[in-house]
């Protein structure tokens, strides 16, 4: 049981991934509802839908869902109805891409203006920052109204709230910059506002980086301060991950060839907070997941690509027979190639067609990019951005 009273039926969670299965206008598709139904059928205690935007002006991709005035609540209820079958909890990951917003449908902006190789953005004025808690709280209340059982606030992987935590992105000199306590301020304000809006029986999780894995970025020492502060603000679950989508940055999987990535940090986090911990990244076998829980490092285990390979894996791991998925081996891929391959496999799962999914990495990248390119016009039309260059 989480502090809010929400009960997870086991300790295996489908971690957030950007599934890119929205319809291009911020609403769920039939394939997306079926995808989350499959994870519910497969025994996951909780599924988290990655990159659900609180502001259509700053999306990660045009396949994201959006919670706002233009949402189709009937479609959202179809999604939550499918994804909460068999006692599975379903949460949207509330996100704002900030400086990493998809440029064809956004003018990226973050804590500070940046002009770096591959990354340029404006600085958010203080008035826009002060408006964020209410924006996130409205999105959380909207999620509650259409049948989600909680939310996860995305403060990891280099998106907006992660940018505030990171001195690499956040060079502000006002009360939102400088010390880690100041850099954490907006995240804590958002958590307080969400809790005030949704009440005590609704789960609030937060995803944070253990570190940015970048020179000058968030360090583990500062991340431990964030963990401690979150524990004082009514959070139900802290989801520990790491790394960013900063252009050219290596992924966590590139940095570590085998085994879970963030258990050492989770053990340190356990010493500064009694909030339940979820550890996401690198779990490929039942033994790894069992060891993480039995050792006390993690209360629940977040599984991502593992569940793309086998959506029924939680049920298998909870049975005496067990069984681990076989991970594909790829030749040296192009940038983003493996992510594209797994993302397009998600589409196949949503169509119950994974048995015939045989795309090469190059084919997956081409399909992934062409689908996003086609959705740009749909997004602009849906959100009145047709004149945006």
TORSERO-840534 format. One record per residue (C-alpha): residue number from 1; x, y, z. Coordinates in nm, 2 decimals. Example, Ala and Ser with C-alpha at 12.3 -4.5 7.8 and 13.67 -1.06 7.14 Angstrom:
ATOM, 1, 1.23, -0.45, 0.78
ATOM, 2, 1.37, -0.11, 0.71
//
This chain:
ATOM, 1, 0.00, 0.00, 0.00
ATOM, 2, 0.12, 0.35, -0.09
ATOM, 3, 0.10, 0.63, 0.16
ATOM, 4, -0.22, 0.76, -0.01
ATOM, 5, -0.39, 0.43, 0.04
ATOM, 6, -0.36, 0.32, -0.33
ATOM, 7, -0.27, -0.05, -0.33
ATOM, 8, -0.04, -0.21, -0.59
ATOM, 9, -0.12, -0.58, -0.63
ATOM, 10, 0.25, -0.67, -0.68
ATOM, 11, 0.59, -0.51, -0.71
ATOM, 12, 0.63, -0.51, -1.09
ATOM, 13, 0.55, -0.18, -1.27
ATOM, 14, 0.54, -0.09, -1.64
ATOM, 15, 0.77, 0.21, -1.63
ATOM, 16, 0.70, 0.52, -1.84
ATOM, 17, 0.80, 0.52, -2.20
ATOM, 18, 0.71, 0.76, -2.48
ATOM, 19, 0.50, 0.52, -2.67
ATOM, 20, 0.41, 0.78, -2.94
ATOM, 21, 0.06, 0.62, -2.98
ATOM, 22, -0.14, 0.93, -2.94
ATOM, 23, -0.35, 1.03, -3.25
ATOM, 24, -0.14, 1.34, -3.33
ATOM, 25, -0.39, 1.57, -3.17
ATOM, 26, -0.32, 1.49, -2.81
ATOM, 27, -0.58, 1.21, -2.77
ATOM, 28, -0.53, 0.83, -2.73
ATOM, 29, -0.57, 0.59, -3.02
ATOM, 30, -0.73, 0.25, -3.03
ATOM, 31, -0.38, 0.10, -3.04
ATOM, 32, -0.28, 0.28, -2.73
ATOM, 33, -0.58, 0.16, -2.53
ATOM, 34, -0.51, -0.20, -2.65
ATOM, 35, -0.14, -0.17, -2.55
ATOM, 36, -0.22, -0.07, -2.19
ATOM, 37, -0.49, -0.34, -2.18
ATOM, 38, -0.23, -0.60, -2.27
ATOM, 39, 0.00, -0.49, -1.99
ATOM, 40, -0.30, -0.51, -1.75
ATOM, 41, -0.37, -0.86, -1.88
ATOM, 42, 0.00, -0.95, -1.84
ATOM, 43, -0.01, -0.88, -1.46
ATOM, 44, 0.16, -0.54, -1.42
ATOM, 45, 0.07, -0.38, -1.08
ATOM, 46, 0.09, -0.03, -1.24
ATOM, 47, 0.14, 0.11, -1.58
ATOM, 48, 0.27, 0.46, -1.63
ATOM, 49, 0.20, 0.63, -1.96
ATOM, 50, 0.51, 0.83, -2.06
ATOM, 51, 0.52, 1.19, -2.16
ATOM, 52, 0.16, 1.31, -2.10
ATOM, 53, 0.18, 1.68, -2.16
ATOM, 54, 0.04, 1.95, -1.93
ATOM, 55, 0.09, 2.22, -2.19
ATOM, 56, 0.05, 2.15, -2.56
ATOM, 57, 0.30, 2.43, -2.64
ATOM, 58, 0.59, 2.22, -2.51
ATOM, 59, 0.55, 1.85, -2.62
ATOM, 60, 0.83, 1.59, -2.64
ATOM, 61, 0.68, 1.45, -2.96
ATOM, 62, 0.35, 1.49, -3.16
ATOM, 63, 0.25, 1.14, -3.05
ATOM, 64, 0.21, 1.26, -2.69
ATOM, 65, -0.12, 1.27, -2.50
ATOM, 66, -0.23, 1.61, -2.36
ATOM, 67, -0.44, 1.67, -2.06
ATOM, 68, -0.62, 2.00, -2.12
ATOM, 69, -0.93, 2.18, -2.25
ATOM, 70, -0.90, 2.02, -2.60
ATOM, 71, -0.89, 1.66, -2.47
ATOM, 72, -1.15, 1.40, -2.57
ATOM, 73, -1.25, 1.27, -2.23
ATOM, 74, -1.45, 0.99, -2.38
ATOM, 75, -1.13, 0.85, -2.55
ATOM, 76, -0.94, 0.90, -2.22
ATOM, 77, -1.20, 0.70, -2.03
ATOM, 78, -1.17, 0.42, -2.29
ATOM, 79, -0.79, 0.42, -2.23
ATOM, 80, -0.83, 0.42, -1.85
ATOM, 81, -1.10, 0.15, -1.86
ATOM, 82, -0.87, -0.07, -2.07
ATOM, 83, -0.55, 0.00, -1.87
ATOM, 84, -0.70, -0.06, -1.53
ATOM, 85, -0.85, -0.41, -1.59
ATOM, 86, -0.74, -0.69, -1.36
ATOM, 87, -0.67, -0.46, -1.07
ATOM, 88, -0.39, -0.27, -1.25
ATOM, 89, -0.33, 0.09, -1.16
ATOM, 90, -0.28, 0.34, -1.45
ATOM, 91, -0.10, 0.67, -1.41
ATOM, 92, -0.01, 0.94, -1.67
ATOM, 93, 0.34, 1.08, -1.64
ATOM, 94, 0.28, 1.46, -1.63
ATOM, 95, 0.54, 1.62, -1.84
ATOM, 96, 0.66, 1.94, -2.00
ATOM, 97, 0.96, 1.91, -2.23
ATOM, 98, 1.09, 2.27, -2.18
ATOM, 99, 1.42, 2.31, -2.36
ATOM, 100, 1.38, 1.97, -2.52
ATOM, 101, 1.04, 2.04, -2.67
ATOM, 102, 0.99, 1.92, -3.03
ATOM, 103, 1.09, 2.22, -3.24
ATOM, 104, 0.86, 2.17, -3.54
ATOM, 105, 0.56, 2.23, -3.30
ATOM, 106, 0.72, 2.44, -3.02
ATOM, 107, 0.95, 2.72, -2.94
ATOM, 108, 1.15, 2.55, -2.67
ATOM, 109, 1.21, 2.73, -2.34
ATOM, 110, 1.37, 2.62, -2.01
ATOM, 111, 1.49, 2.77, -1.68
ATOM, 112, 1.77, 2.96, -1.87
ATOM, 113, 1.83, 3.06, -2.23
ATOM, 114, 2.08, 2.82, -2.39
ATOM, 115, 2.27, 2.84, -2.72
ATOM, 116, 2.46, 2.51, -2.75
ATOM, 117, 2.55, 2.28, -3.03
ATOM, 118, 2.22, 2.10, -3.10
ATOM, 119, 2.02, 2.28, -2.82
ATOM, 120, 1.89, 2.63, -2.83
ATOM, 121, 1.61, 2.76, -2.61
ATOM, 122, 1.46, 3.07, -2.46
ATOM, 123, 1.44, 3.15, -2.09
ATOM, 124, 1.10, 3.11, -1.92
ATOM, 125, 1.00, 3.44, -1.75
ATOM, 126, 0.93, 3.41, -1.38
ATOM, 127, 0.56, 3.46, -1.44
ATOM, 128, 0.55, 3.14, -1.66
ATOM, 129, 0.74, 2.95, -1.39
ATOM, 130, 0.50, 3.07, -1.12
ATOM, 131, 0.20, 2.95, -1.33
ATOM, 132, 0.34, 2.59, -1.35
ATOM, 133, 0.19, 2.45, -1.02
ATOM, 134, -0.16, 2.54, -1.13
ATOM, 135, -0.10, 2.40, -1.48
ATOM, 136, 0.02, 2.07, -1.33
ATOM, 137, -0.26, 2.06, -1.07
ATOM, 138, -0.53, 2.11, -1.34
ATOM, 139, -0.38, 1.82, -1.54
ATOM, 140, -0.37, 1.60, -1.23
ATOM, 141, -0.73, 1.68, -1.15
ATOM, 142, -0.83, 1.61, -1.51
ATOM, 143, -0.65, 1.27, -1.49
ATOM, 144, -0.84, 1.19, -1.17
ATOM, 145, -1.17, 1.28, -1.34
ATOM, 146, -1.13, 1.04, -1.63
ATOM, 147, -1.03, 0.74, -1.43
ATOM, 148, -0.65, 0.75, -1.36
ATOM, 149, -0.56, 0.63, -1.01
ATOM, 150, -0.26, 0.85, -0.97
ATOM, 151, 0.00, 1.06, -1.16
ATOM, 152, 0.37, 1.06, -1.19
ATOM, 153, 0.54, 1.40, -1.22
ATOM, 154, 0.83, 1.38, -1.46
ATOM, 155, 1.14, 1.54, -1.32
ATOM, 156, 1.40, 1.33, -1.49
ATOM, 157, 1.57, 1.26, -1.82
ATOM, 158, 1.64, 1.63, -1.90
ATOM, 159, 1.28, 1.75, -1.94
ATOM, 160, 1.16, 2.08, -1.78
ATOM, 161, 1.16, 1.99, -1.41
ATOM, 162, 1.48, 1.79, -1.46
ATOM, 163, 1.62, 2.10, -1.62
ATOM, 164, 1.54, 2.31, -1.31
ATOM, 165, 1.72, 2.06, -1.09
ATOM, 166, 2.03, 2.06, -1.31
ATOM, 167, 2.29, 2.34, -1.29
ATOM, 168, 2.38, 2.26, -1.65
ATOM, 169, 2.03, 2.38, -1.77
ATOM, 170, 1.94, 2.61, -1.47
ATOM, 171, 2.17, 2.91, -1.45
ATOM, 172, 1.91, 3.14, -1.29
ATOM, 173, 2.01, 3.39, -1.02
ATOM, 174, 1.66, 3.43, -0.87
ATOM, 175, 1.49, 3.20, -0.61
ATOM, 176, 1.45, 2.92, -0.87
ATOM, 177, 1.83, 2.89, -0.93
ATOM, 178, 2.15, 2.85, -0.74
ATOM, 179, 2.14, 2.60, -0.45
ATOM, 180, 1.97, 2.26, -0.49
ATOM, 181, 1.70, 2.38, -0.25
ATOM, 182, 1.62, 2.67, -0.49
ATOM, 183, 1.65, 2.45, -0.80
ATOM, 184, 1.40, 2.21, -0.64
ATOM, 185, 1.16, 2.48, -0.54
ATOM, 186, 0.93, 2.46, -0.84
ATOM, 187, 0.90, 2.08, -0.82
ATOM, 188, 0.79, 2.10, -0.46
ATOM, 189, 0.55, 2.38, -0.54
ATOM, 190, 0.39, 2.16, -0.81
ATOM, 191, 0.36, 1.86, -0.57
ATOM, 192, 0.19, 2.08, -0.30
ATOM, 193, -0.05, 2.22, -0.56
ATOM, 194, -0.14, 1.88, -0.70
ATOM, 195, -0.20, 1.74, -0.36
ATOM, 196, -0.43, 2.03, -0.27
ATOM, 197, -0.63, 1.97, -0.59
ATOM, 198, -0.67, 1.59, -0.59
ATOM, 199, -0.70, 1.52, -0.22
ATOM, 200, -0.54, 1.25, 0.00
ATOM, 201, -0.66, 0.93, -0.17
ATOM, 202, -0.49, 0.99, -0.50
ATOM, 203, -0.13, 0.87, -0.57
ATOM, 204, 0.14, 1.11, -0.66
ATOM, 205, 0.47, 0.97, -0.78
ATOM, 206, 0.78, 1.16, -0.90
ATOM, 207, 1.05, 1.04, -1.14
ATOM, 208, 1.39, 1.19, -1.08
ATOM, 209, 1.75, 1.14, -1.20
ATOM, 210, 2.00, 0.99, -0.97
ATOM, 211, 2.23, 1.20, -1.18
ATOM, 212, 2.23, 1.36, -1.52
ATOM, 213, 2.54, 1.16, -1.62
ATOM, 214, 2.68, 1.48, -1.77
ATOM, 215, 2.96, 1.71, -1.67
ATOM, 216, 2.81, 2.00, -1.48
ATOM, 217, 2.47, 1.83, -1.44
ATOM, 218, 2.28, 1.71, -1.14
ATOM, 219, 2.50, 1.51, -0.91
ATOM, 220, 2.40, 1.22, -0.68
ATOM, 221, 2.47, 1.43, -0.38
ATOM, 222, 2.22, 1.69, -0.49
ATOM, 223, 1.97, 1.42, -0.60
ATOM, 224, 1.98, 1.28, -0.25
ATOM, 225, 1.87, 1.63, -0.12
ATOM, 226, 1.58, 1.62, -0.37
ATOM, 227, 1.48, 1.27, -0.24
ATOM, 228, 1.48, 1.40, 0.12
ATOM, 229, 1.27, 1.70, 0.03
ATOM, 230, 1.02, 1.50, -0.16
ATOM, 231, 0.97, 1.28, 0.14
ATOM, 232, 0.85, 1.58, 0.33
ATOM, 233, 0.58, 1.67, 0.07
ATOM, 234, 0.33, 1.38, 0.06
ATOM, 235, 0.48, 1.19, -0.23
ATOM, 236, 0.37, 0.82, -0.27
ATOM, 237, 0.65, 0.69, -0.49
ATOM, 238, 0.99, 0.81, -0.60
ATOM, 239, 1.09, 0.66, -0.93
ATOM, 240, 1.47, 0.66, -0.96
ATOM, 241, 1.63, 0.67, -1.31
ATOM, 242, 1.91, 0.87, -1.46
ATOM, 243, 2.06, 1.03, -1.77
ATOM, 244, 1.92, 1.29, -2.01
ATOM, 245, 1.82, 1.34, -2.37
ATOM, 246, 2.07, 1.62, -2.40
ATOM, 247, 2.19, 1.61, -2.76
ATOM, 248, 2.48, 1.37, -2.79
ATOM, 249, 2.46, 1.23, -2.44
ATOM, 250, 2.51, 0.86, -2.40
ATOM, 251, 2.21, 0.66, -2.27
ATOM, 252, 2.23, 0.47, -1.94
ATOM, 253, 2.22, 0.15, -2.14
ATOM, 254, 2.53, 0.27, -2.33
ATOM, 255, 2.71, 0.33, -2.00
ATOM, 256, 2.64, 0.00, -1.84
ATOM, 257, 2.64, -0.33, -2.03
ATOM, 258, 2.46, -0.55, -1.78
ATOM, 259, 2.25, -0.54, -1.46
ATOM, 260, 2.02, -0.28, -1.31
ATOM, 261, 2.16, 0.07, -1.34
ATOM, 262, 2.06, 0.27, -1.03
ATOM, 263, 2.05, 0.03, -0.74
ATOM, 264, 2.35, 0.18, -0.57
ATOM, 265, 2.19, 0.52, -0.56
ATOM, 266, 1.86, 0.37, -0.44
ATOM, 267, 2.04, 0.22, -0.14
ATOM, 268, 2.17, 0.57, -0.06
ATOM, 269, 1.83, 0.72, -0.11
ATOM, 270, 1.68, 0.47, 0.13
ATOM, 271, 1.89, 0.62, 0.41
ATOM, 272, 1.74, 0.97, 0.36
ATOM, 273, 1.37, 0.89, 0.30
ATOM, 274, 1.11, 0.64, 0.39
ATOM, 275, 0.90, 0.71, 0.08
ATOM, 276, 0.85, 0.39, -0.13
ATOM, 277, 1.12, 0.37, -0.40
ATOM, 278, 1.09, 0.24, -0.75
ATOM, 279, 1.40, 0.17, -0.95
ATOM, 280, 1.38, 0.17, -1.33
ATOM, 281, 1.65, 0.07, -1.58
ATOM, 282, 1.84, -0.23, -1.68
ATOM, 283, 1.63, -0.51, -1.53
ATOM, 284, 1.63, -0.81, -1.77
ATOM, 285, 1.58, -1.11, -1.54
ATOM, 286, 1.35, -1.22, -1.27
ATOM, 287, 1.64, -1.28, -1.04
ATOM, 288, 1.76, -0.92, -1.08
ATOM, 289, 1.41, -0.79, -0.99
ATOM, 290, 1.38, -1.03, -0.69
ATOM, 291, 1.72, -0.94, -0.56
ATOM, 292, 1.64, -0.56, -0.58
ATOM, 293, 1.33, -0.60, -0.37
ATOM, 294, 1.46, -0.86, -0.12
ATOM, 295, 1.77, -0.65, -0.06
ATOM, 296, 1.56, -0.36, 0.04
ATOM, 297, 1.70, -0.13, -0.23
ATOM, 298, 1.37, -0.11, -0.41
ATOM, 299, 1.01, -0.14, -0.31
ATOM, 300, 0.89, -0.19, -0.67
ATOM, 301, 1.08, -0.25, -0.99
ATOM, 302, 1.02, -0.05, -1.30
ATOM, 303, 1.03, -0.25, -1.63
ATOM, 304, 1.03, -0.08, -1.97
ATOM, 305, 1.19, -0.25, -2.27
ATOM, 306, 1.16, -0.59, -2.09
ATOM, 307, 0.78, -0.55, -2.11
ATOM, 308, 0.80, -0.44, -2.47
ATOM, 309, 0.95, -0.78, -2.55
ATOM, 310, 0.69, -0.97, -2.34
ATOM, 311, 0.39, -0.78, -2.20
ATOM, 312, 0.29, -1.09, -2.00
ATOM, 313, 0.62, -1.10, -1.81
ATOM, 314, 0.48, -1.00, -1.47
ATOM, 315, 0.25, -1.30, -1.46
ATOM, 316, 0.54, -1.52, -1.57
ATOM, 317, 0.78, -1.39, -1.31
ATOM, 318, 0.51, -1.43, -1.04
ATOM, 319, 0.46, -1.79, -1.13
ATOM, 320, 0.68, -2.08, -1.03
ATOM, 321, 0.79, -2.14, -1.39
ATOM, 322, 0.93, -1.79, -1.43
ATOM, 323, 1.11, -1.73, -1.76
ATOM, 324, 1.31, -1.43, -1.89
ATOM, 325, 1.28, -1.26, -2.23
ATOM, 326, 1.55, -1.29, -2.49
ATOM, 327, 1.68, -0.95, -2.58
ATOM, 328, 1.76, -0.88, -2.95
ATOM, 329, 2.11, -0.80, -3.06
ATOM, 330, 2.16, -0.52, -3.30
ATOM, 331, 2.45, -0.42, -3.52
ATOM, 332, 2.59, -0.07, -3.44
ATOM, 333, 2.27, 0.14, -3.47
ATOM, 334, 2.22, 0.49, -3.59
ATOM, 335, 2.15, 0.76, -3.32
ATOM, 336, 1.81, 0.68, -3.17
ATOM, 337, 1.79, 0.35, -3.36
ATOM, 338, 1.72, 0.12, -3.07
ATOM, 339, 1.47, 0.35, -2.92
ATOM, 340, 1.29, 0.37, -3.25
ATOM, 341, 1.29, -0.01, -3.28
ATOM, 342, 1.13, -0.06, -2.94
ATOM, 343, 0.88, 0.22, -3.00
ATOM, 344, 0.76, 0.07, -3.33
ATOM, 345, 0.73, -0.27, -3.15
ATOM, 346, 0.50, -0.09, -2.91
ATOM, 347, 0.28, -0.01, -3.21
ATOM, 348, 0.29, -0.38, -3.31
ATOM, 349, 0.18, -0.48, -2.95
ATOM, 350, -0.11, -0.23, -2.97
ATOM, 351, -0.22, -0.40, -3.29
ATOM, 352, -0.17, -0.76, -3.16
ATOM, 353, 0.08, -0.80, -3.44
ATOM, 354, 0.41, -0.85, -3.26
ATOM, 355, 0.45, -1.20, -3.39
ATOM, 356, 0.51, -1.05, -3.74
ATOM, 357, 0.72, -0.75, -3.63
ATOM, 358, 1.05, -0.79, -3.80
ATOM, 359, 1.18, -0.44, -3.87
ATOM, 360, 1.54, -0.37, -3.89
ATOM, 361, 1.67, -0.08, -3.69
ATOM, 362, 1.70, 0.13, -4.00
ATOM, 363, 1.34, 0.05, -4.10
ATOM, 364, 1.22, 0.13, -3.75
ATOM, 365, 1.39, 0.47, -3.76
ATOM, 366, 1.24, 0.55, -4.10
ATOM, 367, 0.89, 0.45, -3.98
ATOM, 368, 0.92, 0.64, -3.65
ATOM, 369, 1.05, 0.96, -3.82
ATOM, 370, 0.79, 0.96, -4.10
ATOM, 371, 0.50, 0.90, -3.85
ATOM, 372, 0.62, 1.20, -3.64
ATOM, 373, 0.66, 1.42, -3.95
ATOM, 374, 0.30, 1.34, -4.06
ATOM, 375, 0.17, 1.42, -3.72
ATOM, 376, 0.32, 1.77, -3.71
ATOM, 377, 0.04, 1.91, -3.93
ATOM, 378, -0.22, 1.72, -3.72
ATOM, 379, -0.08, 1.87, -3.40
ATOM, 380, -0.07, 2.22, -3.54
ATOM, 381, -0.43, 2.19, -3.66
ATOM, 382, -0.56, 2.05, -3.34
ATOM, 383, -0.40, 2.32, -3.12
ATOM, 384, -0.44, 2.62, -3.35
ATOM, 385, -0.08, 2.64, -3.44
ATOM, 386, -0.12, 2.62, -3.82
ATOM, 387, 0.06, 2.95, -3.87
ATOM, 388, 0.36, 2.85, -3.66
ATOM, 389, 0.68, 2.81, -3.86
//
